[in-house]
Amino acid sequence: MSALTQTSNGKTDDLVALRVGLPAVAASFLADNERQTALAISRAIMPKCAGLPEAGVDTVLRAERWLGDVPVAGAGYRGILRAFDLYARATVGKHLVDLGADQILKLCQRFADGDIGRRYFLYTLTAPLKGAYFDDPAIYQQFGMPYRGAPVGERPASKVPTELPRWAHERTEQAWDLSSGEVIECDAVVIGSGAGGAVAAYELANAGRAVVLLEEGQYFGRADFASGAFHLQKLLYRELGVTMAVGNTLIPIPVGRSVGGSTTVNSGTCYRMPGRVFAEWHHSHGLTELSVESMDPFYSTVEEVLRVTPVAKSLLLGNQPIADGCDKLGITRHGPLSRNAPDCDGQGLCCFGCPTDAKRSTNVSYVPMALKAGAQLIVGAHAERVLIEGGRAVGVEVTATRPAVAGQKPPRFVIRAKAVVVAGGSLLTPVLLQADPATRRALGRSGALGNHLTIHPAIGLRAVMPHKLRSFAGVPQGYAVEEFHDEGMLMESAFLPPELTGAAITLVGQPFMEIMAAYDRQSCFGFLVEDKGNGSVRPGPGGRPLIHYNLADRDVARLTRGASLVARMFLAAGAERVLTGVAALPMLTRHDEIDRLSGMRLKARDFELTAYHPLGTARMGHDPRTSVVDTDLQAHDLPGLHICDGSVIPTSPAVNPQMTIMALAMRAARRLADRL
């Protein structure tokens, strides 16, 4: 930590220290009083405790540097600081900088103990400060972890990672290098390079069709992924990873934004969809041609390309408490997950791009395969609207995400194609298809577009064990408990680097620092819930998705039961304390407290939820009156338009959906290639 942090005792010294640090800040945007406010909050919520130093000047400067790279986030944070200062003046009659740490902590605790709106306000206020505090080489050294930190400098605006071969560079270009008004013709244009789009692009190109693959983000590789998670969050995620669903609670849904889409930032878990879900598809949607048997060849091919294999036990030390707890409780169905990372060495950064290319996300598998087969990739390309002529989709209008030269307009150009394949994901695909009136009218007969959203609501529990685990030195999501899967709960491990762990924990003050001081003794395990499609997506300002989602009562009951079960596993294994993710009982240490949790009448807003699998907003079915696409993933009411992403999955698949999206895209693309 900075010497300035340790010697600055008065407000004048603090202000001098903050100003001295400013030259190191890439994009200073806070006023002096705002920095002092942030410093006062930091010291209150992160006091010296359990071997961790008090937060100080360096924390504020790092947070400002991080926020300054994202102007919208920076402006929003200034507003949050001002709002909290106004709250202090309204309740205790003083500015925050004039309050003692104990007084500020009491104000923060009011928000921590409040409803979901107050809790999320506190999260937004404190997360950048907490993240900046733990994004520190000294803190990493204390935990015995290698520190990656911020990028040394910006990578030149190259088209592809330097480690890819020459042919990949030759077949990739930046959208902002194209000319406005340019028209490119091809057999198929594919919008999105994630699980569905990359597979579709490869299958079409491999069949000899001329393919243009569009990606709004950039093409990053392992050299870019060598930075710390705190910084990669800005690089690889849309909206800093906090795209939000709003309804009877608030649920963040992280979405990837780079070549590879969310496959670049997911945990690499590979499941085939259970037979009972295929049976539901037969019964409720008439999809009798899709079954465990008929989809087996497509799953098998994807598994071969991705080299899917179970996680080695040597990379699962952080999950031993769950394994031990299950054994003691007589739970038998638990073990290593299968993943697309056969050469994984346990860097623990799967959700921020794999720094060794061990995880075979589409940026290192299907996209290079598509390029080698002859596809053309255009990055930094935002699809504005699908072009329709004579009642048929004939192309897409595209705008570069930025101009080639500052001050100019980003170029707009057109890709004309015999087939338009939309693969922007379940949140962005309905935004694209609803934003333009012509497309919205063409696809509006069923009323299904943008509706029936499922998200697999999830909650994570964190245990502090009496011994070191070093969960960070392994696979973050490598172990599963499937005992309760038929009840609609799939339990999987999860673990994040300290800066994001700290940001996510809603505790403040000494309890927070005590938990974080035990970071190397923690194990984290959570579960997703098989939900029933209670959400919708509509176009919002700036092309952002407006997501509405109501958590059903039965899923609230599942969350309560699941949290109680995982807590029992941890305590059976000897955990000292468990963070539950339930606001009404955030921490427990005894089995009778689990009984209390099980008996609570909880509501959706009582849980600290996340979700990672948005699906279903352009669902597949035989009946054009109730679905958007058929089993070939072609739109019922708009010939030439195909949708190859998770939005076509008509119900919750009950497991991580990557494999099913890829298998369905492969099946559809091969059929489309034959027709073309």
C-alpha positions as MATLAB code, in Angstrom:
seq = 'MSALTQTSNGKTDDLVALRVGLPAVAASFLADNERQTALAISRAIMPKCAGLPEAGVDTVLRAERWLGDVPVAGAGYRGILRAFDLYARATVGKHLVDLGADQILKLCQRFADGDIGRRYFLYTLTAPLKGAYFDDPAIYQQFGMPYRGAPVGERPASKVPTELPRWAHERTEQAWDLSSGEVIECDAVVIGSGAGGAVAAYELANAGRAVVLLEEGQYFGRADFASGAFHLQKLLYRELGVTMAVGNTLIPIPVGRSVGGSTTVNSGTCYRMPGRVFAEWHHSHGLTELSVESMDPFYSTVEEVLRVTPVAKSLLLGNQPIADGCDKLGITRHGPLSRNAPDCDGQGLCCFGCPTDAKRSTNVSYVPMALKAGAQLIVGAHAERVLIEGGRAVGVEVTATRPAVAGQKPPRFVIRAKAVVVAGGSLLTPVLLQADPATRRALGRSGALGNHLTIHPAIGLRAVMPHKLRSFAGVPQGYAVEEFHDEGMLMESAFLPPELTGAAITLVGQPFMEIMAAYDRQSCFGFLVEDKGNGSVRPGPGGRPLIHYNLADRDVARLTRGASLVARMFLAAGAERVLTGVAALPMLTRHDEIDRLSGMRLKARDFELTAYHPLGTARMGHDPRTSVVDTDLQAHDLPGLHICDGSVIPTSPAVNPQMTIMALAMRAARRLADRL';
ca = [
       0.000    0.000    0.000;
       1.117    3.591   -0.581;
       3.123    5.387    2.087;
       0.737    8.304    1.537;
      -2.106    6.113    2.764;
      -0.327    5.422    6.010;
       0.756    8.996    6.787;
      -2.300   11.025    5.680;
      -4.158   11.763    8.914;
      -5.992   15.032    8.173;
      -8.283   16.157    5.367;
      -5.616   18.495    3.971;
      -3.064   15.704    3.828;
      -5.652   13.434    2.206;
      -6.412   16.014   -0.466;
      -2.714   16.550   -1.176;
      -2.173   12.809   -1.436;
      -5.135   12.403   -3.770;
      -3.889   15.219   -5.993;
      -0.339   13.858   -6.010;
      -1.719   10.558   -7.265;
      -3.658   12.107  -10.114;
      -0.924   11.917  -12.777;
      -1.195    8.128  -12.533;
      -4.910    8.245  -13.294;
      -5.586    7.711  -16.985;
      -8.910    9.540  -16.992;
      -9.469   11.733  -13.923;
     -13.127   12.663  -13.588;
     -13.861   13.039   -9.874;
     -13.794   16.448   -8.226;
     -11.696   16.936   -5.071;
     -14.695   16.669   -2.766;
     -15.869   13.510   -4.545;
     -12.471   11.870   -4.084;
     -12.503   12.768   -0.407;
     -16.014   11.320   -0.109;
     -14.874    8.098   -1.777;
     -11.873    7.978    0.550;
     -14.050    8.419    3.640;
     -16.352    5.610    2.490;
     -13.396    3.341    1.686;
     -11.859    3.768    5.118;
     -15.186    3.125    6.834;
     -16.104   -0.053    4.960;
     -12.542   -1.433    4.788;
     -10.825   -0.736    8.133;
      -7.567   -2.322    9.237;
      -8.536   -5.825   10.314;
      -7.205   -9.385   10.537;
      -3.915   -8.529    8.882;
      -5.408   -6.461    6.076;
      -4.462   -2.739    6.009;
      -6.972    0.096    6.031;
      -8.156    1.291    2.630;
      -6.600    4.566    1.584;
      -5.620    6.940   -1.175;
      -4.377    4.210   -3.507;
      -7.778    2.515   -3.351;
      -9.591    5.655   -4.525;
      -7.090    6.365   -7.292;
      -7.269    2.817   -8.624;
     -11.067    2.942   -8.570;
     -11.046    6.247  -10.435;
      -8.624    4.885  -13.013;
     -10.856    1.849  -13.525;
     -14.089    3.843  -13.824;
     -12.458    6.530  -15.959;
     -12.012    4.064  -18.813;
     -15.801    3.756  -19.057;
     -17.252    7.295  -19.229;
     -20.867    6.216  -18.714;
     -19.921    4.236  -15.600;
     -17.801    7.118  -14.336;
     -20.624    9.620  -14.710;
     -23.033    7.248  -13.003;
     -20.652    6.738  -10.105;
     -20.354   10.469   -9.521;
     -24.125   10.579   -9.221;
     -24.102    7.737   -6.690;
     -21.459    9.468   -4.564;
     -23.496   12.676   -4.586;
     -26.703   10.812   -3.744;
     -25.116    9.095   -0.754;
     -23.695   12.403    0.452;
     -27.161   13.965    0.182;
     -28.553   11.070    2.180;
     -25.967   11.741    4.912;
     -26.900   15.428    5.010;
     -30.613   14.590    5.157;
     -30.273   12.036    7.953;
     -27.426   13.293   10.162;
     -27.027   16.874    8.939;
     -23.423   16.589    7.735;
     -21.437   15.789    4.605;
     -19.839   12.345    4.581;
     -16.339   13.820    4.804;
     -17.329   15.434    8.112;
     -18.479   12.149    9.652;
     -16.442    9.592   11.537;
     -15.893    6.111   10.153;
     -18.396    4.628   12.626;
     -21.093    7.060   11.492;
     -20.484    6.308    7.814;
     -20.533    2.595    8.573;
     -23.936    2.935   10.262;
     -25.311    4.652    7.163;
     -23.931    1.868    4.964;
     -25.417   -0.757    7.270;
     -28.879    0.772    6.842;
     -28.590    0.044    3.136;
     -27.112   -3.417    3.722;
     -30.115   -4.263    5.917;
     -32.650   -2.733    3.513;
     -34.658   -3.996    0.562;
     -33.156   -5.043   -2.758;
     -33.066   -1.456   -4.056;
     -31.057   -0.212   -1.071;
     -28.776   -3.257   -1.158;
     -28.060   -2.789   -4.827;
     -27.376    0.917   -4.297;
     -24.811   -0.039   -1.650;
     -23.297   -2.605   -4.014;
     -22.974   -0.003   -6.779;
     -21.427    2.465   -4.337;
     -18.909    0.088   -2.779;
     -18.056   -2.461   -5.504;
     -15.540   -0.251   -7.394;
     -13.839    0.661   -4.103;
     -13.725   -2.905   -2.846;
     -12.502   -4.155   -6.203;
      -9.787   -1.497   -6.353;
      -8.649   -2.294   -2.801;
      -8.084   -5.995   -3.544;
      -6.601   -5.354   -6.997;
      -3.292   -4.746   -5.267;
       0.002   -6.692   -5.554;
       0.475   -6.538   -1.780;
      -2.926   -8.132   -1.138;
      -2.268  -10.828   -3.728;
       1.110  -11.540   -2.157;
      -0.539  -11.883    1.235;
      -2.762  -14.652   -0.170;
       0.135  -16.310   -2.001;
      -1.270  -15.516   -5.443;
       0.503  -14.253   -8.576;
      -0.600  -10.710   -9.422;
      -1.535   -9.915  -13.016;
      -2.787   -6.362  -12.642;
      -3.608   -3.833  -15.325;
      -2.480   -4.139  -18.944;
       0.991   -2.707  -19.534;
      -0.407   -0.689  -22.412;
      -3.193   -0.871  -24.919;
      -2.723   -3.479  -27.614;
      -2.631   -1.820  -31.022;
      -5.978   -2.032  -32.785;
      -4.958   -5.184  -34.602;
      -7.637   -7.368  -36.087;
      -6.813  -10.661  -34.378;
      -4.566  -11.909  -31.585;
      -0.928  -12.063  -32.582;
      -0.716  -15.762  -31.726;
      -3.133  -16.757  -34.514;
      -1.709  -17.777  -37.912;
      -1.409  -15.462  -40.897;
      -4.510  -16.754  -42.668;
      -6.616  -15.674  -39.694;
      -5.270  -12.124  -40.030;
      -5.885  -12.140  -43.771;
      -9.526  -13.109  -43.344;
     -10.345  -10.592  -40.587;
     -10.929   -6.861  -40.824;
     -12.136   -3.980  -38.699;
     -15.552   -2.569  -39.506;
     -14.234    0.981  -39.171;
     -11.760    0.338  -42.006;
     -14.604   -0.256  -44.480;
     -16.128    2.521  -46.570;
     -19.573    3.957  -45.919;
     -22.015    2.701  -48.496;
     -19.950   -0.383  -49.283;
     -21.941   -3.490  -50.221;
     -20.533   -6.969  -49.569;
     -22.249  -10.004  -51.077;
     -22.117  -13.553  -49.734;
     -24.146  -16.720  -49.337;
     -24.705  -16.293  -45.609;
     -24.078  -13.525  -43.103;
     -23.808  -14.637  -39.469;
     -24.356  -12.039  -36.728;
     -22.510  -13.028  -33.567;
     -19.519  -15.281  -32.927;
     -20.579  -17.063  -29.734;
     -21.716  -20.644  -29.234;
     -24.309  -20.640  -32.017;
     -22.867  -18.146  -34.493;
     -19.345  -19.554  -34.579;
     -20.587  -23.104  -35.144;
     -22.993  -21.983  -37.870;
     -20.258  -19.966  -39.608;
     -17.880  -22.918  -39.595;
     -20.436  -25.441  -40.863;
     -21.521  -23.149  -43.701;
     -17.957  -22.244  -44.687;
     -16.827  -25.857  -44.455;
     -19.613  -26.774  -46.883;
     -18.147  -24.326  -49.401;
     -20.536  -21.438  -48.841;
     -19.301  -17.834  -48.827;
     -19.724  -16.626  -45.235;
     -19.312  -13.254  -43.531;
     -19.190  -13.435  -39.731;
     -19.973  -10.196  -37.847;
     -18.874   -9.477  -34.261;
     -19.594   -6.292  -32.343;
     -16.657   -6.801  -29.963;
     -12.975   -7.227  -30.685;
     -10.803  -10.318  -31.150;
      -8.766  -10.880  -28.001;
      -6.324  -13.651  -27.243;
      -4.204  -15.088  -24.476;
      -1.793  -12.148  -24.464;
      -4.754   -9.865  -23.678;
      -6.034  -12.287  -21.039;
      -2.788  -12.002  -19.054;
      -4.207   -9.002  -17.165;
      -6.188   -9.203  -13.922;
      -9.902   -9.892  -13.750;
     -10.703   -6.372  -12.515;
      -9.532   -4.972  -15.853;
     -10.680   -7.780  -18.136;
     -14.217   -7.258  -16.860;
     -14.252   -3.981  -18.803;
     -12.668   -5.515  -21.872;
     -14.768   -8.640  -22.308;
     -18.214   -7.939  -20.840;
     -21.112   -5.849  -22.045;
     -22.077   -3.111  -19.538;
     -19.233   -4.163  -17.190;
     -20.968   -7.501  -16.684;
     -24.056   -6.057  -14.974;
     -26.748   -6.190  -17.643;
     -29.767   -6.156  -15.345;
     -33.111   -7.960  -15.292;
     -35.763   -5.996  -13.380;
     -39.031   -7.319  -11.990;
     -39.965   -8.582   -8.555;
     -36.223   -8.470   -7.845;
     -32.979   -7.351   -9.523;
     -30.839   -9.976  -11.252;
     -27.519   -9.191  -13.004;
     -26.955  -11.236  -16.183;
     -23.305  -11.020  -17.354;
     -22.992  -11.063  -21.161;
     -19.769  -11.412  -23.154;
     -18.824   -8.910  -25.859;
     -15.857  -10.095  -27.909;
     -15.066  -12.747  -30.502;
     -16.320  -15.910  -28.856;
     -19.170  -14.096  -27.112;
     -20.041  -15.547  -23.743;
     -18.053  -18.733  -24.467;
     -14.911  -16.641  -23.944;
     -16.035  -15.684  -20.444;
     -18.008  -18.719  -19.274;
     -16.690  -21.474  -17.038;
     -16.409  -24.071  -19.803;
     -18.967  -26.466  -18.297;
     -20.286  -28.941  -20.886;
     -23.568  -30.785  -20.314;
     -25.881  -32.578  -22.701;
     -29.520  -31.723  -22.135;
     -31.359  -34.359  -20.059;
     -33.808  -36.723  -21.728;
     -36.664  -35.461  -19.536;
     -36.337  -32.011  -21.147;
     -36.476  -33.504  -24.641;
     -39.618  -35.349  -23.496;
     -41.115  -32.039  -22.380;
     -40.317  -30.572  -25.798;
     -42.153  -33.475  -27.436;
     -45.201  -33.087  -25.227;
     -45.507  -29.286  -25.023;
     -44.021  -28.100  -28.318;
     -44.379  -31.056  -30.690;
     -40.617  -31.240  -31.288;
     -40.583  -35.016  -31.753;
     -37.655  -34.986  -34.197;
     -35.354  -33.680  -31.455;
     -34.389  -36.381  -28.978;
     -31.434  -37.774  -27.070;
     -30.845  -40.200  -29.942;
     -31.266  -37.788  -32.866;
     -29.058  -35.138  -31.274;
     -26.309  -37.541  -30.225;
     -24.234  -37.168  -33.448;
     -24.219  -33.385  -33.109;
     -23.348  -33.432  -29.411;
     -20.593  -35.966  -30.125;
     -19.051  -33.824  -32.852;
     -19.058  -30.727  -30.654;
     -17.517  -32.694  -27.781;
     -14.777  -33.907  -30.091;
     -13.983  -30.411  -31.371;
     -13.998  -28.945  -27.866;
     -12.171  -31.988  -26.425;
     -14.619  -32.280  -23.568;
     -13.269  -34.189  -20.575;
     -13.866  -34.372  -16.800;
     -11.841  -32.026  -14.617;
      -8.731  -33.556  -13.045;
      -9.050  -34.068   -9.279;
      -5.803  -32.152   -8.727;
      -7.623  -28.981   -9.853;
     -10.547  -29.406   -7.439;
      -8.976  -28.922   -4.009;
     -11.292  -25.995   -3.274;
     -14.291  -28.292   -3.678;
     -13.210  -30.856   -1.099;
     -15.535  -29.412    1.582;
     -18.567  -30.070   -0.612;
     -17.378  -33.580   -1.454;
     -16.794  -34.309    2.250;
     -20.103  -32.756    3.247;
     -22.009  -34.811    0.689;
     -20.364  -38.026    1.894;
     -21.230  -37.274    5.517;
     -24.844  -36.476    4.610;
     -25.277  -39.577    2.434;
     -25.518  -37.618   -0.816;
     -24.083  -39.855   -3.534;
     -24.489  -38.059   -6.863;
     -21.558  -35.640   -6.880;
     -18.263  -35.409   -8.734;
     -16.106  -33.572  -11.291;
     -17.771  -31.703  -14.145;
     -16.907  -32.168  -17.804;
     -15.364  -29.131  -19.465;
     -13.924  -27.964  -22.780;
     -10.451  -27.422  -21.287;
      -8.426  -30.633  -21.539;
      -5.052  -28.976  -20.864;
      -6.222  -26.740  -18.001;
      -3.540  -25.973  -15.402;
      -5.826  -24.219  -12.925;
      -5.187  -20.534  -13.529;
      -8.620  -19.819  -12.033;
      -9.582  -17.156  -14.598;
     -12.032  -18.982  -16.880;
     -14.575  -16.164  -16.700;
     -12.060  -13.568  -17.925;
     -10.582  -15.291  -20.959;
      -8.228  -18.244  -20.678;
      -4.608  -16.992  -20.508;
      -3.266  -20.332  -21.805;
      -5.894  -21.126  -24.487;
      -6.640  -24.352  -22.602;
     -10.380  -23.566  -22.633;
     -11.624  -24.220  -26.153;
     -14.114  -21.377  -26.332;
     -15.141  -20.444  -29.859;
     -12.477  -17.729  -30.128;
      -9.852  -20.508  -30.202;
     -11.917  -23.316  -31.759;
     -14.816  -22.695  -34.110;
     -13.957  -19.141  -35.185;
     -10.415  -20.042  -36.366;
     -11.886  -23.171  -37.963;
     -14.410  -21.007  -39.830;
     -11.675  -18.626  -40.999;
      -9.515  -21.501  -42.201;
     -12.526  -22.845  -44.099;
     -12.842  -19.496  -45.906;
     -15.192  -17.377  -43.791;
     -14.581  -13.636  -43.527;
     -14.707  -12.047  -40.040;
     -15.536   -8.386  -39.473;
     -15.020   -7.168  -35.899;
     -16.260   -3.947  -34.329;
     -19.446   -4.397  -36.389;
     -22.845   -3.520  -34.920;
     -25.832   -4.975  -36.792;
     -28.450   -2.215  -37.099;
     -31.285   -3.988  -38.896;
     -32.153   -6.945  -41.086;
     -32.924   -5.985  -44.687;
     -36.182   -7.319  -46.107;
     -37.132   -7.378  -49.796;
     -40.164   -9.117  -51.250;
     -41.038  -10.616  -47.897;
     -37.599  -12.223  -47.515;
     -34.510  -11.445  -45.420;
     -31.752  -10.485  -47.848;
     -29.010   -8.987  -45.699;
     -28.096   -6.733  -42.814;
     -27.224   -3.072  -42.408;
     -24.114   -2.604  -40.265;
     -22.463    0.316  -38.452;
     -18.931    0.259  -37.133;
     -18.708    0.642  -33.355;
     -16.396    3.630  -33.799;
     -14.965    5.737  -36.633;
     -11.549    5.075  -38.124;
     -10.588    8.678  -37.333;
     -11.792   10.553  -34.263;
     -14.403   13.170  -35.089;
     -15.756   11.352  -38.133;
     -18.930    9.286  -38.339;
     -18.587    5.508  -38.050;
     -18.966    3.943  -41.498;
     -22.244    2.225  -42.404;
     -22.277   -0.603  -44.904;
     -24.454   -3.480  -46.077;
     -23.942   -7.238  -46.212;
     -26.280   -8.829  -48.783;
     -26.822  -12.580  -48.412;
     -29.044  -15.457  -49.439;
     -29.398  -16.318  -45.757;
     -29.229  -14.124  -42.661;
     -28.226  -16.004  -39.501;
     -28.845  -14.043  -36.292;
     -26.838  -15.318  -33.312;
     -26.606  -12.360  -30.944;
     -27.851  -14.289  -27.923;
     -31.195  -14.292  -26.150;
     -30.891  -10.675  -24.998;
     -29.541   -9.008  -28.144;
     -31.267  -11.078  -30.854;
     -34.797   -9.917  -29.888;
     -33.529   -6.333  -29.593;
     -32.222   -6.447  -33.176;
     -35.373   -8.096  -34.532;
     -37.809   -5.837  -32.661;
     -36.011   -2.522  -33.154;
     -36.873   -2.254  -36.857;
     -40.620   -1.954  -37.585;
     -40.472   -4.079  -40.757;
     -38.811   -7.021  -39.022;
     -41.043   -6.665  -35.980;
     -44.158   -6.814  -38.172;
     -42.857   -9.781  -40.126;
     -42.151  -11.792  -36.981;
     -45.038  -10.560  -34.860;
     -47.750  -13.124  -35.598;
     -46.906  -15.467  -32.706;
     -46.210  -12.802  -30.107;
     -43.323  -15.005  -28.968;
     -40.432  -12.759  -30.047;
     -38.858  -11.232  -26.969;
     -41.032  -13.263  -24.583;
     -40.701  -16.536  -22.628;
     -37.264  -15.588  -21.273;
     -35.649  -18.125  -18.960;
     -32.388  -17.298  -17.180;
     -31.515  -20.092  -14.696;
     -31.586  -17.865  -11.577;
     -28.584  -18.722   -9.426;
     -27.256  -18.127   -5.942;
     -23.821  -18.792   -4.461;
     -22.869  -19.698   -0.891;
     -19.401  -19.100    0.532;
     -17.844  -21.084    3.386;
     -14.829  -20.235    5.517;
     -12.979  -23.410    6.476;
     -10.547  -23.855    9.384;
      -7.689  -24.680    7.013;
      -6.238  -23.271    3.808;
      -7.836  -24.439    0.570;
      -6.318  -22.158   -2.094;
      -9.501  -22.489   -4.167;
      -8.110  -19.848   -6.520;
      -5.458  -22.347   -7.707;
      -7.785  -24.614   -9.636;
     -10.903  -24.696  -11.795;
     -13.496  -22.139  -10.611;
     -16.401  -24.318  -11.779;
     -15.264  -27.913  -11.793;
     -17.515  -29.860   -9.408;
     -21.226  -30.632   -9.328;
     -23.862  -32.130   -7.062;
     -26.604  -33.719   -9.185;
     -28.566  -35.364   -6.359;
     -31.296  -32.723   -6.554;
     -31.295  -32.152  -10.301;
     -34.684  -33.767  -10.812;
     -36.066  -31.241   -8.311;
     -34.937  -28.436  -10.635;
     -31.669  -27.562   -8.868;
     -28.224  -28.151  -10.392;
     -25.429  -27.416   -7.920;
     -22.010  -26.345   -9.201;
     -18.875  -24.815   -7.753;
     -17.820  -21.234   -8.474;
     -14.899  -19.060   -7.412;
     -13.690  -15.572   -8.325;
     -10.444  -13.616   -7.858;
     -10.285  -11.521   -4.651;
     -11.138   -8.169   -6.251;
     -14.408   -9.520   -7.669;
     -15.127  -11.640   -4.607;
     -14.801   -8.540   -2.437;
     -16.975   -6.472   -4.754;
     -19.733   -9.098   -4.675;
     -19.899   -9.500   -0.880;
     -22.421   -7.054    0.567;
     -20.942   -6.959    4.083;
     -19.135   -3.801    5.226;
     -16.679   -2.896    7.955;
     -14.975   -5.427   10.197;
     -17.217   -8.413    9.259;
     -16.368   -7.821    5.602;
     -12.630   -7.579    6.227;
     -12.646  -10.683    8.434;
     -14.295  -12.678    5.657;
     -11.885  -11.360    3.029;
      -8.838  -11.981    5.241;
      -9.852  -15.655    5.081;
      -9.983  -15.661    1.260;
      -7.455  -18.503    1.032;
      -9.653  -20.618    3.343;
     -12.859  -20.197    1.361;
     -14.905  -22.569   -0.745;
     -17.804  -21.355   -2.881;
     -20.658  -23.455   -4.181;
     -23.957  -22.465   -5.739;
     -26.830  -23.735   -7.802;
     -29.073  -22.751  -10.678;
     -32.824  -23.172  -10.771;
     -34.763  -24.637  -13.695;
     -37.204  -21.771  -14.273;
     -40.326  -21.473  -16.419;
     -40.003  -18.488  -18.735;
     -41.338  -15.526  -16.797;
     -39.322  -12.851  -18.575;
     -39.246  -10.629  -21.630;
     -36.773   -8.498  -23.591;
     -37.543   -5.241  -25.398;
     -35.312   -2.691  -27.165;
     -34.157    0.070  -24.839;
     -32.212    3.321  -25.176;
     -29.022    3.023  -27.185;
     -29.891   -0.498  -28.313;
     -29.629   -1.869  -24.792;
     -31.981   -4.704  -23.851;
     -34.725   -3.854  -21.383;
     -35.174   -7.091  -19.445;
     -38.208   -7.817  -17.317;
     -38.202  -10.960  -15.212;
     -40.358  -12.137  -12.306;
     -39.045  -14.944  -10.152;
     -41.848  -17.481   -9.639;
     -42.950  -18.552   -6.157;
     -41.950  -22.159   -6.791;
     -38.442  -21.000   -7.707;
     -38.248  -18.954   -4.500;
     -39.030  -22.202   -2.659;
     -36.276  -23.984   -4.600;
     -33.799  -21.248   -3.755;
     -34.656  -21.557   -0.076;
     -34.279  -25.332   -0.137;
     -31.107  -25.242   -2.211;
     -29.424  -22.661    0.030;
     -30.266  -24.778    3.071;
     -28.854  -27.910    1.425;
     -25.552  -26.312    0.412;
     -25.189  -24.747    3.859;
     -25.680  -28.204    5.440;
     -22.974  -29.645    3.181;
     -20.537  -26.942    4.234;
     -21.256  -27.253    7.958;
     -21.066  -31.050    7.769;
     -17.564  -30.587    6.337;
     -16.534  -28.410    9.274;
     -17.074  -24.868    7.945;
     -16.611  -22.135   10.549;
     -19.214  -19.901    8.907;
     -21.257  -19.754    5.732;
     -22.359  -16.695    3.750;
     -25.788  -17.649    2.483;
     -26.685  -15.055   -0.151;
     -29.968  -14.550    1.754;
     -30.429  -11.023    3.091;
     -32.533  -12.076    6.079;
     -29.795  -14.426    7.337;
     -26.576  -13.429    5.547;
     -24.259  -15.582    7.679;
     -24.713  -18.735    9.716;
     -22.486  -20.952   11.837;
     -24.824  -23.588   13.339;
     -27.181  -26.277   12.060;
     -30.131  -24.821   13.978;
     -29.691  -21.630   11.944;
     -30.143  -23.732    8.796;
     -33.417  -24.997   10.240;
     -34.407  -21.381   10.729;
     -33.457  -20.589    7.109;
     -35.484  -23.537    5.820;
     -38.558  -22.301    7.654;
     -38.409  -18.704    6.504;
     -41.146  -17.335    4.237;
     -38.816  -15.637    1.814;
     -39.549  -13.503   -1.234;
     -37.658  -13.018   -4.472;
     -36.061   -9.807   -3.181;
     -34.530  -11.610   -0.202;
     -31.893  -13.357   -2.345;
     -28.637  -12.065   -3.843;
     -29.163  -13.555   -7.294;
     -27.265  -13.726  -10.542;
     -28.061  -15.482  -13.829;
     -25.836  -16.647  -16.671;
     -28.048  -18.480  -19.173;
     -30.645  -16.224  -20.836;
     -32.700  -18.353  -23.245;
     -35.992  -18.659  -25.063;
     -36.817  -15.219  -26.516;
     -37.236  -16.493  -30.109;
     -38.368  -19.963  -29.291;
     -38.509  -22.956  -31.570;
     -41.705  -24.863  -32.328;
     -43.872  -26.320  -35.069;
     -46.767  -23.907  -34.628;
     -46.155  -20.444  -36.158;
     -48.842  -19.078  -33.855;
     -46.770  -19.802  -30.739;
     -43.124  -19.896  -31.880;
     -40.651  -17.880  -33.953;
     -38.552  -20.540  -35.724;
     -38.992  -24.148  -36.843;
     -36.679  -27.045  -36.007;
     -34.300  -25.961  -38.790;
     -34.129  -22.638  -36.906;
     -35.624  -20.745  -39.873;
     -38.205  -18.073  -39.051;
     -41.753  -19.239  -39.759;
     -42.838  -15.871  -41.151;
     -39.655  -14.482  -42.706;
     -37.889  -16.735  -45.231;
     -34.150  -16.312  -45.356;
     -33.896  -15.474  -41.631;
     -32.381  -18.069  -39.321;
     -31.731  -17.788  -35.583;
     -28.874  -19.879  -34.184;
     -28.440  -19.028  -30.522;
     -29.943  -19.750  -27.121;
     -33.051  -17.708  -27.867;
     -34.515  -20.677  -29.809;
     -34.456  -23.037  -26.808;
     -38.156  -23.225  -25.875;
     -37.844  -24.184  -22.187;
     -35.179  -24.175  -19.539;
     -32.679  -26.917  -20.509;
     -31.960  -27.606  -16.793;
     -28.191  -27.561  -17.439;
     -25.550  -25.158  -18.747;
     -26.781  -24.622  -22.330;
     -23.571  -24.158  -24.360;
     -23.499  -27.695  -25.758;
     -27.174  -27.677  -26.713;
     -26.873  -24.315  -28.477;
     -23.880  -25.607  -30.442;
     -25.535  -28.909  -31.340;
     -28.724  -27.212  -32.552;
     -26.713  -24.659  -34.547;
     -24.694  -27.432  -36.190;
     -27.832  -29.313  -37.180;
     -29.496  -26.197  -38.580;
     -26.386  -24.930  -40.422;
     -25.808  -28.247  -42.180;
     -29.382  -28.240  -43.423;
     -29.091  -24.615  -44.503;
     -25.837  -25.345  -46.353;
     -27.603  -28.057  -48.350;
     -30.415  -25.667  -49.302;
     -27.959  -22.950  -50.331;
];
